[in-house]
Amino acid sequence: MQAAFVAHDAYQCGYCTSGQIMSAVALLEEPCEPNDADIRECMSGNICRCGAYPRIVAAIQEVRGKS
């Protein structure tokens, strides 16, 4: 997941990155549908002040094998 975050530039200021990565890894074990909207819903407890949400979702999708 860390490599996918780097590859997709899914971090900017770094403030939320550790929590986003931890939640993304946990999401892989949860019953979350594979589409982007459901991933956003599953990750909705994490706030990114830089607005890197599309890149965060792309990183998760890459790890899930959906990209």
N, CA, C, O and CB atoms as a CASP TS submission, in Angstrom:
PFRMAT TS
TARGET T0000
AUTHOR 0000-0000-0000
METHOD Language model
MODEL 1
PARENT N/A
ATOM      1  N   MET     1       0.833  -1.178   0.000  1.00  0.00           N
ATOM      2  CA  MET     1       0.000   0.000   0.000  1.00  0.00           C
ATOM      3  C   MET     1       0.881   1.245   0.000  1.00  0.00           C
ATOM      4  O   MET     1       0.581   2.222  -0.687  1.00  0.00           O
ATOM      5  CB  MET     1      -0.949  -0.004   1.209  1.00  0.00           C
ATOM      6  N   GLN     2       1.951   1.210   0.759  1.00  0.00           N
ATOM      7  CA  GLN     2       2.833   2.379   0.798  1.00  0.00           C
ATOM      8  C   GLN     2       3.387   2.686  -0.586  1.00  0.00           C
ATOM      9  O   GLN     2       3.421   3.846  -0.997  1.00  0.00           O
ATOM     10  CB  GLN     2       3.984   2.152   1.788  1.00  0.00           C
ATOM     11  N   ALA     3       3.822   1.655  -1.310  1.00  0.00           N
ATOM     12  CA  ALA     3       4.369   1.860  -2.654  1.00  0.00           C
ATOM     13  C   ALA     3       3.305   2.411  -3.594  1.00  0.00           C
ATOM     14  O   ALA     3       3.608   3.247  -4.445  1.00  0.00           O
ATOM     15  CB  ALA     3       4.936   0.546  -3.212  1.00  0.00           C
ATOM     16  N   ALA     4       2.067   1.956  -3.454  1.00  0.00           N
ATOM     17  CA  ALA     4       0.979   2.456  -4.296  1.00  0.00           C
ATOM     18  C   ALA     4       0.695   3.921  -3.974  1.00  0.00           C
ATOM     19  O   ALA     4       0.426   4.705  -4.885  1.00  0.00           O
ATOM     20  CB  ALA     4      -0.298   1.603  -4.103  1.00  0.00           C
ATOM     21  N   PHE     5       0.749   4.303  -2.708  1.00  0.00           N
ATOM     22  CA  PHE     5       0.556   5.705  -2.340  1.00  0.00           C
ATOM     23  C   PHE     5       1.638   6.571  -2.970  1.00  0.00           C
ATOM     24  O   PHE     5       1.353   7.664  -3.457  1.00  0.00           O
ATOM     25  CB  PHE     5       0.561   5.871  -0.809  1.00  0.00           C
ATOM     26  N   VAL     6       2.870   6.091  -2.963  1.00  0.00           N
ATOM     27  CA  VAL     6       3.961   6.849  -3.578  1.00  0.00           C
ATOM     28  C   VAL     6       3.759   6.922  -5.090  1.00  0.00           C
ATOM     29  O   VAL     6       3.903   7.991  -5.683  1.00  0.00           O
ATOM     30  CB  VAL     6       5.330   6.208  -3.246  1.00  0.00           C
ATOM     31  N   ALA     7       3.429   5.793  -5.714  1.00  0.00           N
ATOM     32  CA  ALA     7       3.269   5.746  -7.167  1.00  0.00           C
ATOM     33  C   ALA     7       2.145   6.651  -7.655  1.00  0.00           C
ATOM     34  O   ALA     7       2.232   7.213  -8.746  1.00  0.00           O
ATOM     35  CB  ALA     7       3.007   4.323  -7.612  1.00  0.00           C
ATOM     36  N   HIS     8       1.099   6.795  -6.861  1.00  0.00           N
ATOM     37  CA  HIS     8      -0.049   7.612  -7.259  1.00  0.00           C
ATOM     38  C   HIS     8      -0.019   9.017  -6.662  1.00  0.00           C
ATOM     39  O   HIS     8      -0.972   9.781  -6.813  1.00  0.00           O
ATOM     40  CB  HIS     8      -1.326   6.924  -6.853  1.00  0.00           C
ATOM     41  N   ASP     9       1.067   9.351  -5.991  1.00  0.00           N
ATOM     42  CA  ASP     9       1.194  10.656  -5.344  1.00  0.00           C
ATOM     43  C   ASP     9      -0.022  10.927  -4.456  1.00  0.00           C
ATOM     44  O   ASP     9      -0.617  12.004  -4.491  1.00  0.00           O
ATOM     45  CB  ASP     9       1.350  11.775  -6.401  1.00  0.00           C
ATOM     46  N   ALA    10      -0.369   9.910  -3.658  1.00  0.00           N
ATOM     47  CA  ALA    10      -1.568   9.965  -2.822  1.00  0.00           C
ATOM     48  C   ALA    10      -1.323  10.630  -1.472  1.00  0.00           C
ATOM     49  O   ALA    10      -2.174  10.572  -0.584  1.00  0.00           O
ATOM     50  CB  ALA    10      -2.101   8.573  -2.605  1.00  0.00           C
ATOM     51  N   TYR    11      -0.203  11.238  -1.322  1.00  0.00           N
ATOM     52  CA  TYR    11       0.097  11.980  -0.100  1.00  0.00           C
ATOM     53  C   TYR    11       0.591  13.354  -0.530  1.00  0.00           C
ATOM     54  O   TYR    11       1.187  13.485  -1.600  1.00  0.00           O
ATOM     55  CB  TYR    11       1.164  11.231   0.801  1.00  0.00           C
ATOM     56  N   GLN    12       0.365  14.336   0.249  1.00  0.00           N
ATOM     57  CA  GLN    12       0.909  15.647  -0.065  1.00  0.00           C
ATOM     58  C   GLN    12       1.602  16.214   1.156  1.00  0.00           C
ATOM     59  O   GLN    12       2.831  16.243   1.212  1.00  0.00           O
ATOM     60  CB  GLN    12      -0.194  16.599  -0.554  1.00  0.00           C
ATOM     61  N   CYS    13       0.839  16.663   2.131  1.00  0.00           N
ATOM     62  CA  CYS    13       1.494  17.255   3.298  1.00  0.00           C
ATOM     63  C   CYS    13       1.985  16.184   4.269  1.00  0.00           C
ATOM     64  O   CYS    13       2.861  16.448   5.092  1.00  0.00           O
ATOM     65  CB  CYS    13       0.538  18.208   4.014  1.00  0.00           C
ATOM     66  N   GLY    14       1.432  14.990   4.179  1.00  0.00           N
ATOM     67  CA  GLY    14       1.852  13.903   5.063  1.00  0.00           C
ATOM     68  C   GLY    14       1.079  13.819   6.363  1.00  0.00           C
ATOM     69  O   GLY    14       1.259  12.869   7.125  1.00  0.00           O
ATOM     70  N   TYR    15       0.222  14.791   6.633  1.00  0.00           N
ATOM     71  CA  TYR    15      -0.501  14.821   7.899  1.00  0.00           C
ATOM     72  C   TYR    15      -1.405  13.607   8.075  1.00  0.00           C
ATOM     73  O   TYR    15      -1.437  13.014   9.154  1.00  0.00           O
ATOM     74  CB  TYR    15      -1.322  16.088   7.994  1.00  0.00           C
ATOM     75  N   CYS    16      -2.136  13.230   7.038  1.00  0.00           N
ATOM     76  CA  CYS    16      -3.095  12.131   7.151  1.00  0.00           C
ATOM     77  C   CYS    16      -2.561  10.810   6.629  1.00  0.00           C
ATOM     78  O   CYS    16      -3.231   9.787   6.766  1.00  0.00           O
ATOM     79  CB  CYS    16      -4.350  12.476   6.418  1.00  0.00           C
ATOM     80  N   THR    17      -1.375  10.801   6.034  1.00  0.00           N
ATOM     81  CA  THR    17      -0.903   9.639   5.286  1.00  0.00           C
ATOM     82  C   THR    17      -0.872   8.364   6.106  1.00  0.00           C
ATOM     83  O   THR    17      -1.334   7.330   5.626  1.00  0.00           O
ATOM     84  CB  THR    17       0.460   9.906   4.747  1.00  0.00           C
ATOM     85  N   SER    18      -0.354   8.392   7.306  1.00  0.00           N
ATOM     86  CA  SER    18      -0.264   7.153   8.087  1.00  0.00           C
ATOM     87  C   SER    18      -1.646   6.579   8.377  1.00  0.00           C
ATOM     88  O   SER    18      -1.846   5.369   8.269  1.00  0.00           O
ATOM     89  CB  SER    18       0.482   7.405   9.402  1.00  0.00           C
ATOM     90  N   GLY    19      -2.596   7.428   8.741  1.00  0.00           N
ATOM     91  CA  GLY    19      -3.960   6.962   8.998  1.00  0.00           C
ATOM     92  C   GLY    19      -4.638   6.472   7.736  1.00  0.00           C
ATOM     93  O   GLY    19      -5.363   5.478   7.764  1.00  0.00           O
ATOM     94  N   GLN    20      -4.410   7.165   6.625  1.00  0.00           N
ATOM     95  CA  GLN    20      -4.995   6.737   5.351  1.00  0.00           C
ATOM     96  C   GLN    20      -4.468   5.365   4.956  1.00  0.00           C
ATOM     97  O   GLN    20      -5.239   4.503   4.534  1.00  0.00           O
ATOM     98  CB  GLN    20      -4.692   7.762   4.241  1.00  0.00           C
ATOM     99  N   ILE    21      -3.167   5.154   5.089  1.00  0.00           N
ATOM    100  CA  ILE    21      -2.580   3.865   4.717  1.00  0.00           C
ATOM    101  C   ILE    21      -3.089   2.764   5.643  1.00  0.00           C
ATOM    102  O   ILE    21      -3.432   1.677   5.178  1.00  0.00           O
ATOM    103  CB  ILE    21      -1.038   3.934   4.765  1.00  0.00           C
ATOM    104  N   MET    22      -3.140   3.031   6.929  1.00  0.00           N
ATOM    105  CA  MET    22      -3.642   2.012   7.866  1.00  0.00           C
ATOM    106  C   MET    22      -5.095   1.658   7.554  1.00  0.00           C
ATOM    107  O   MET    22      -5.455   0.481   7.571  1.00  0.00           O
ATOM    108  CB  MET    22      -3.521   2.510   9.325  1.00  0.00           C
ATOM    109  N   SER    23      -5.920   2.639   7.275  1.00  0.00           N
ATOM    110  CA  SER    23      -7.317   2.379   6.942  1.00  0.00           C
ATOM    111  C   SER    23      -7.443   1.674   5.602  1.00  0.00           C
ATOM    112  O   SER    23      -8.307   0.813   5.436  1.00  0.00           O
ATOM    113  CB  SER    23      -8.108   3.679   6.921  1.00  0.00           C
ATOM    114  N   ALA    24      -6.602   2.024   4.656  1.00  0.00           N
ATOM    115  CA  ALA    24      -6.643   1.370   3.348  1.00  0.00           C
ATOM    116  C   ALA    24      -6.272  -0.106   3.460  1.00  0.00           C
ATOM    117  O   ALA    24      -6.887  -0.952   2.812  1.00  0.00           O
ATOM    118  CB  ALA    24      -5.699   2.076   2.367  1.00  0.00           C
ATOM    119  N   VAL    25      -5.282  -0.412   4.268  1.00  0.00           N
ATOM    120  CA  VAL    25      -4.898  -1.810   4.479  1.00  0.00           C
ATOM    121  C   VAL    25      -6.044  -2.568   5.162  1.00  0.00           C
ATOM    122  O   VAL    25      -6.351  -3.700   4.787  1.00  0.00           O
ATOM    123  CB  VAL    25      -3.597  -1.899   5.331  1.00  0.00           C
ATOM    124  N   ALA    26      -6.665  -1.950   6.154  1.00  0.00           N
ATOM    125  CA  ALA    26      -7.799  -2.586   6.831  1.00  0.00           C
ATOM    126  C   ALA    26      -8.967  -2.770   5.878  1.00  0.00           C
ATOM    127  O   ALA    26      -9.683  -3.766   5.968  1.00  0.00           O
ATOM    128  CB  ALA    26      -8.238  -1.757   8.043  1.00  0.00           C
ATOM    129  N   LEU    27      -9.171  -1.828   4.968  1.00  0.00           N
ATOM    130  CA  LEU    27     -10.246  -1.916   3.991  1.00  0.00           C
ATOM    131  C   LEU    27     -10.132  -3.186   3.150  1.00  0.00           C
ATOM    132  O   LEU    27     -11.146  -3.758   2.750  1.00  0.00           O
ATOM    133  CB  LEU    27     -10.239  -0.688   3.089  1.00  0.00           C
ATOM    134  N   LEU    28      -8.914  -3.624   2.883  1.00  0.00           N
ATOM    135  CA  LEU    28      -8.704  -4.828   2.075  1.00  0.00           C
ATOM    136  C   LEU    28      -9.311  -6.061   2.730  1.00  0.00           C
ATOM    137  O   LEU    28      -9.630  -7.034   2.047  1.00  0.00           O
ATOM    138  CB  LEU    28      -7.217  -5.052   1.840  1.00  0.00           C
ATOM    139  N   GLU    29      -9.472  -6.024   4.038  1.00  0.00           N
ATOM    140  CA  GLU    29     -10.030  -7.157   4.775  1.00  0.00           C
ATOM    141  C   GLU    29     -11.525  -7.002   5.043  1.00  0.00           C
ATOM    142  O   GLU    29     -12.160  -7.924   5.553  1.00  0.00           O
ATOM    143  CB  GLU    29      -9.296  -7.329   6.087  1.00  0.00           C
ATOM    144  N   GLU    30     -12.087  -5.852   4.706  1.00  0.00           N
ATOM    145  CA  GLU    30     -13.489  -5.555   4.975  1.00  0.00           C
ATOM    146  C   GLU    30     -14.344  -5.829   3.741  1.00  0.00           C
ATOM    147  O   GLU    30     -13.836  -5.843   2.620  1.00  0.00           O
ATOM    148  CB  GLU    30     -13.653  -4.096   5.423  1.00  0.00           C
ATOM    149  N   PRO    31     -15.636  -6.048   3.949  1.00  0.00           N
ATOM    150  CA  PRO    31     -16.538  -6.211   2.803  1.00  0.00           C
ATOM    151  C   PRO    31     -16.873  -4.858   2.180  1.00  0.00           C
ATOM    152  O   PRO    31     -17.912  -4.272   2.484  1.00  0.00           O
ATOM    153  CB  PRO    31     -17.832  -6.933   3.232  1.00  0.00           C
ATOM    154  N   CYS    32     -16.013  -4.373   1.329  1.00  0.00           N
ATOM    155  CA  CYS    32     -16.200  -3.089   0.658  1.00  0.00           C
ATOM    156  C   CYS    32     -16.272  -3.362  -0.837  1.00  0.00           C
ATOM    157  O   CYS    32     -15.401  -4.023  -1.403  1.00  0.00           O
ATOM    158  CB  CYS    32     -15.042  -2.077   1.000  1.00  0.00           C
ATOM    159  N   GLU    33     -17.308  -2.853  -1.461  1.00  0.00           N
ATOM    160  CA  GLU    33     -17.477  -3.054  -2.899  1.00  0.00           C
ATOM    161  C   GLU    33     -16.296  -2.450  -3.658  1.00  0.00           C
ATOM    162  O   GLU    33     -15.641  -1.541  -3.150  1.00  0.00           O
ATOM    163  CB  GLU    33     -18.806  -2.430  -3.385  1.00  0.00           C
ATOM    164  N   PRO    34     -16.017  -2.937  -4.854  1.00  0.00           N
ATOM    165  CA  PRO    34     -14.820  -2.508  -5.578  1.00  0.00           C
ATOM    166  C   PRO    34     -14.916  -1.173  -6.313  1.00  0.00           C
ATOM    167  O   PRO    34     -13.917  -0.716  -6.869  1.00  0.00           O
ATOM    168  CB  PRO    34     -14.468  -3.540  -6.548  1.00  0.00           C
ATOM    169  N   ASN    35     -16.076  -0.539  -6.332  1.00  0.00           N
ATOM    170  CA  ASN    35     -16.143   0.714  -7.094  1.00  0.00           C
ATOM    171  C   ASN    35     -15.639   1.891  -6.255  1.00  0.00           C
ATOM    172  O   ASN    35     -15.594   1.827  -5.027  1.00  0.00           O
ATOM    173  CB  ASN    35     -17.590   0.981  -7.566  1.00  0.00           C
ATOM    174  N   ASP    36     -15.267   2.949  -6.943  1.00  0.00           N
ATOM    175  CA  ASP    36     -14.653   4.108  -6.286  1.00  0.00           C
ATOM    176  C   ASP    36     -15.554   4.739  -5.228  1.00  0.00           C
ATOM    177  O   ASP    36     -15.077   5.141  -4.166  1.00  0.00           O
ATOM    178  CB  ASP    36     -14.290   5.148  -7.319  1.00  0.00           C
ATOM    179  N   ALA    37     -16.843   4.829  -5.509  1.00  0.00           N
ATOM    180  CA  ALA    37     -17.762   5.460  -4.552  1.00  0.00           C
ATOM    181  C   ALA    37     -17.807   4.683  -3.240  1.00  0.00           C
ATOM    182  O   ALA    37     -17.840   5.283  -2.166  1.00  0.00           O
ATOM    183  CB  ALA    37     -19.177   5.562  -5.151  1.00  0.00           C
ATOM    184  N   ASP    38     -17.810   3.369  -3.317  1.00  0.00           N
ATOM    185  CA  ASP    38     -17.840   2.566  -2.098  1.00  0.00           C
ATOM    186  C   ASP    38     -16.523   2.663  -1.333  1.00  0.00           C
ATOM    187  O   ASP    38     -16.519   2.665  -0.102  1.00  0.00           O
ATOM    188  CB  ASP    38     -18.142   1.107  -2.434  1.00  0.00           C
ATOM    189  N   ILE    39     -15.416   2.742  -2.049  1.00  0.00           N
ATOM    190  CA  ILE    39     -14.126   2.924  -1.383  1.00  0.00           C
ATOM    191  C   ILE    39     -14.112   4.266  -0.661  1.00  0.00           C
ATOM    192  O   ILE    39     -13.645   4.357   0.475  1.00  0.00           O
ATOM    193  CB  ILE    39     -12.956   2.839  -2.403  1.00  0.00           C
ATOM    194  N   ARG    40     -14.619   5.302  -1.311  1.00  0.00           N
ATOM    195  CA  ARG    40     -14.688   6.615  -0.649  1.00  0.00           C
ATOM    196  C   ARG    40     -15.533   6.538   0.623  1.00  0.00           C
ATOM    197  O   ARG    40     -15.182   7.129   1.645  1.00  0.00           O
ATOM    198  CB  ARG    40     -15.275   7.678  -1.611  1.00  0.00           C
ATOM    199  N   GLU    41     -16.643   5.809   0.556  1.00  0.00           N
ATOM    200  CA  GLU    41     -17.500   5.654   1.733  1.00  0.00           C
ATOM    201  C   GLU    41     -16.772   4.890   2.837  1.00  0.00           C
ATOM    202  O   GLU    41     -16.842   5.271   4.006  1.00  0.00           O
ATOM    203  CB  GLU    41     -18.806   4.928   1.357  1.00  0.00           C
ATOM    204  N   CYS    42     -16.078   3.821   2.473  1.00  0.00           N
ATOM    205  CA  CYS    42     -15.346   3.025   3.473  1.00  0.00           C
ATOM    206  C   CYS    42     -14.208   3.826   4.103  1.00  0.00           C
ATOM    207  O   CYS    42     -13.844   3.580   5.253  1.00  0.00           O
ATOM    208  CB  CYS    42     -14.788   1.745   2.830  1.00  0.00           C
ATOM    209  N   MET    43     -13.653   4.762   3.376  1.00  0.00           N
ATOM    210  CA  MET    43     -12.536   5.569   3.858  1.00  0.00           C
ATOM    211  C   MET    43     -13.004   6.911   4.424  1.00  0.00           C
ATOM    212  O   MET    43     -12.169   7.748   4.766  1.00  0.00           O
ATOM    213  CB  MET    43     -11.537   5.802   2.730  1.00  0.00           C
ATOM    214  N   SER    44     -14.306   7.138   4.532  1.00  0.00           N
ATOM    215  CA  SER    44     -14.827   8.459   4.859  1.00  0.00           C
ATOM    216  C   SER    44     -14.457   8.957   6.251  1.00  0.00           C
ATOM    217  O   SER    44     -14.613  10.148   6.523  1.00  0.00           O
ATOM    218  CB  SER    44     -16.301   8.445   4.728  1.00  0.00           C
ATOM    219  N   GLY    45     -13.981   8.112   7.127  1.00  0.00           N
ATOM    220  CA  GLY    45     -13.582   8.555   8.452  1.00  0.00           C
ATOM    221  C   GLY    45     -12.245   9.268   8.472  1.00  0.00           C
ATOM    222  O   GLY    45     -11.861   9.833   9.496  1.00  0.00           O
ATOM    223  N   ASN    46     -11.533   9.250   7.362  1.00  0.00           N
ATOM    224  CA  ASN    46     -10.222   9.890   7.266  1.00  0.00           C
ATOM    225  C   ASN    46     -10.332  11.152   6.428  1.00  0.00           C
ATOM    226  O   ASN    46     -10.811  11.123   5.294  1.00  0.00           O
ATOM    227  CB  ASN    46      -9.175   8.924   6.658  1.00  0.00           C
ATOM    228  N   ILE    47      -9.885  12.249   6.998  1.00  0.00           N
ATOM    229  CA  ILE    47      -9.966  13.522   6.297  1.00  0.00           C
ATOM    230  C   ILE    47      -8.578  13.928   5.807  1.00  0.00           C
ATOM    231  O   ILE    47      -7.598  13.909   6.552  1.00  0.00           O
ATOM    232  CB  ILE    47     -10.564  14.615   7.213  1.00  0.00           C
ATOM    233  N   CYS    48      -8.532  14.297   4.528  1.00  0.00           N
ATOM    234  CA  CYS    48      -7.278  14.750   3.908  1.00  0.00           C
ATOM    235  C   CYS    48      -7.418  16.234   3.623  1.00  0.00           C
ATOM    236  O   CYS    48      -8.239  16.635   2.799  1.00  0.00           O
ATOM    237  CB  CYS    48      -6.951  13.947   2.588  1.00  0.00           C
ATOM    238  N   ARG    49      -6.638  17.035   4.287  1.00  0.00           N
ATOM    239  CA  ARG    49      -6.753  18.485   4.106  1.00  0.00           C
ATOM    240  C   ARG    49      -6.256  18.945   2.743  1.00  0.00           C
ATOM    241  O   ARG    49      -6.614  20.036   2.300  1.00  0.00           O
ATOM    242  CB  ARG    49      -5.985  19.204   5.190  1.00  0.00           C
ATOM    243  N   CYS    50      -5.444  18.145   2.071  1.00  0.00           N
ATOM    244  CA  CYS    50      -4.928  18.514   0.747  1.00  0.00           C
ATOM    245  C   CYS    50      -5.882  18.110  -0.374  1.00  0.00           C
ATOM    246  O   CYS    50      -5.752  18.596  -1.497  1.00  0.00           O
ATOM    247  CB  CYS    50      -3.567  17.869   0.517  1.00  0.00           C
ATOM    248  N   GLY    51      -6.827  17.238  -0.088  1.00  0.00           N
ATOM    249  CA  GLY    51      -7.788  16.816  -1.104  1.00  0.00           C
ATOM    250  C   GLY    51      -7.248  15.790  -2.075  1.00  0.00           C
ATOM    251  O   GLY    51      -7.608  15.804  -3.252  1.00  0.00           O
ATOM    252  N   ALA    52      -6.402  14.912  -1.612  1.00  0.00           N
ATOM    253  CA  ALA    52      -5.798  13.900  -2.475  1.00  0.00           C
ATOM    254  C   ALA    52      -6.677  12.662  -2.623  1.00  0.00           C
ATOM    255  O   ALA    52      -6.181  11.589  -2.966  1.00  0.00           O
ATOM    256  CB  ALA    52      -4.443  13.500  -1.931  1.00  0.00           C
ATOM    257  N   TYR    53      -7.961  12.799  -2.371  1.00  0.00           N
ATOM    258  CA  TYR    53      -8.861  11.644  -2.377  1.00  0.00           C
ATOM    259  C   TYR    53      -8.830  10.832  -3.670  1.00  0.00           C
ATOM    260  O   TYR    53      -8.787   9.605  -3.594  1.00  0.00           O
ATOM    261  CB  TYR    53     -10.255  12.105  -2.127  1.00  0.00           C
ATOM    262  N   PRO    54      -8.851  11.451  -4.856  1.00  0.00           N
ATOM    263  CA  PRO    54      -8.819  10.633  -6.078  1.00  0.00           C
ATOM    264  C   PRO    54      -7.552   9.786  -6.181  1.00  0.00           C
ATOM    265  O   PRO    54      -7.594   8.656  -6.666  1.00  0.00           O
ATOM    266  CB  PRO    54      -8.931  11.526  -7.304  1.00  0.00           C
ATOM    267  N   ARG    55      -6.435  10.330  -5.728  1.00  0.00           N
ATOM    268  CA  ARG    55      -5.173   9.584  -5.788  1.00  0.00           C
ATOM    269  C   ARG    55      -5.125   8.493  -4.711  1.00  0.00           C
ATOM    270  O   ARG    55      -4.529   7.436  -4.917  1.00  0.00           O
ATOM    271  CB  ARG    55      -3.976  10.543  -5.623  1.00  0.00           C
ATOM    272  N   ILE    56      -5.749   8.756  -3.578  1.00  0.00           N
ATOM    273  CA  ILE    56      -5.836   7.738  -2.525  1.00  0.00           C
ATOM    274  C   ILE    56      -6.669   6.560  -3.025  1.00  0.00           C
ATOM    275  O   ILE    56      -6.286   5.404  -2.846  1.00  0.00           O
ATOM    276  CB  ILE    56      -6.454   8.333  -1.222  1.00  0.00           C
ATOM    277  N   VAL    57      -7.800   6.855  -3.647  1.00  0.00           N
ATOM    278  CA  VAL    57      -8.652   5.798  -4.199  1.00  0.00           C
ATOM    279  C   VAL    57      -7.904   5.038  -5.279  1.00  0.00           C
ATOM    280  O   VAL    57      -7.993   3.812  -5.335  1.00  0.00           O
ATOM    281  CB  VAL    57      -9.962   6.385  -4.766  1.00  0.00           C
ATOM    282  N   ALA    58      -7.172   5.728  -6.134  1.00  0.00           N
ATOM    283  CA  ALA    58      -6.399   5.067  -7.191  1.00  0.00           C
ATOM    284  C   ALA    58      -5.354   4.125  -6.597  1.00  0.00           C
ATOM    285  O   ALA    58      -5.139   3.031  -7.120  1.00  0.00           O
ATOM    286  CB  ALA    58      -5.717   6.114  -8.090  1.00  0.00           C
ATOM    287  N   ALA    59      -4.711   4.534  -5.523  1.00  0.00           N
ATOM    288  CA  ALA    59      -3.720   3.678  -4.866  1.00  0.00           C
ATOM    289  C   ALA    59      -4.379   2.427  -4.302  1.00  0.00           C
ATOM    290  O   ALA    59      -3.848   1.324  -4.441  1.00  0.00           O
ATOM    291  CB  ALA    59      -2.999   4.445  -3.747  1.00  0.00           C
ATOM    292  N   ILE    60      -5.525   2.595  -3.670  1.00  0.00           N
ATOM    293  CA  ILE    60      -6.240   1.442  -3.126  1.00  0.00           C
ATOM    294  C   ILE    60      -6.679   0.511  -4.255  1.00  0.00           C
ATOM    295  O   ILE    60      -6.551  -0.709  -4.146  1.00  0.00           O
ATOM    296  CB  ILE    60      -7.462   1.900  -2.300  1.00  0.00           C
ATOM    297  N   GLN    61      -7.189   1.085  -5.322  1.00  0.00           N
ATOM    298  CA  GLN    61      -7.620   0.263  -6.454  1.00  0.00           C
ATOM    299  C   GLN    61      -6.448  -0.515  -7.046  1.00  0.00           C
ATOM    300  O   GLN    61      -6.607  -1.670  -7.442  1.00  0.00           O
ATOM    301  CB  GLN    61      -8.268   1.138  -7.534  1.00  0.00           C
ATOM    302  N   GLU    62      -5.270   0.110  -7.108  1.00  0.00           N
ATOM    303  CA  GLU    62      -4.103  -0.591  -7.629  1.00  0.00           C
ATOM    304  C   GLU    62      -3.791  -1.818  -6.769  1.00  0.00           C
ATOM    305  O   GLU    62      -3.552  -2.909  -7.288  1.00  0.00           O
ATOM    306  CB  GLU    62      -2.885   0.355  -7.683  1.00  0.00           C
ATOM    307  N   VAL    63      -3.799  -1.625  -5.469  1.00  0.00           N
ATOM    308  CA  VAL    63      -3.489  -2.736  -4.572  1.00  0.00           C
ATOM    309  C   VAL    63      -4.563  -3.818  -4.668  1.00  0.00           C
ATOM    310  O   VAL    63      -4.258  -5.007  -4.583  1.00  0.00           O
ATOM    311  CB  VAL    63      -3.360  -2.239  -3.121  1.00  0.00           C
ATOM    312  N   ARG    64      -5.777  -3.418  -4.839  1.00  0.00           N
ATOM    313  CA  ARG    64      -6.881  -4.388  -4.988  1.00  0.00           C
ATOM    314  C   ARG    64      -6.842  -5.066  -6.345  1.00  0.00           C
ATOM    315  O   ARG    64      -7.555  -6.046  -6.561  1.00  0.00           O
ATOM    316  CB  ARG    64      -8.236  -3.696  -4.796  1.00  0.00           C
ATOM    317  N   GLY    65      -6.028  -4.567  -7.260  1.00  0.00           N
ATOM    318  CA  GLY    65      -5.930  -5.170  -8.582  1.00  0.00           C
ATOM    319  C   GLY    65      -7.021  -4.713  -9.529  1.00  0.00           C
ATOM    320  O   GLY    65      -7.347  -5.404 -10.493  1.00  0.00           O
ATOM    321  N   LYS    66      -7.590  -3.534  -9.250  1.00  0.00           N
ATOM    322  CA  LYS    66      -8.694  -3.033 -10.080  1.00  0.00           C
ATOM    323  C   LYS    66      -8.265  -1.944 -11.045  1.00  0.00           C
ATOM    324  O   LYS    66      -9.089  -1.450 -11.815  1.00  0.00           O
ATOM    325  CB  LYS    66      -9.797  -2.510  -9.204  1.00  0.00           C
ATOM    326  N   SER    67      -6.986  -1.553 -11.024  1.00  0.00           N
ATOM    327  CA  SER    67      -6.534  -0.494 -11.940  1.00  0.00           C
ATOM    328  C   SER    67      -6.065  -1.088 -13.247  1.00  0.00           C
ATOM    329  O   SER    67      -5.648  -0.355 -14.144  1.00  0.00           O
ATOM    330  CB  SER    67      -5.407   0.335 -11.307  1.00  0.00           C
TER
END
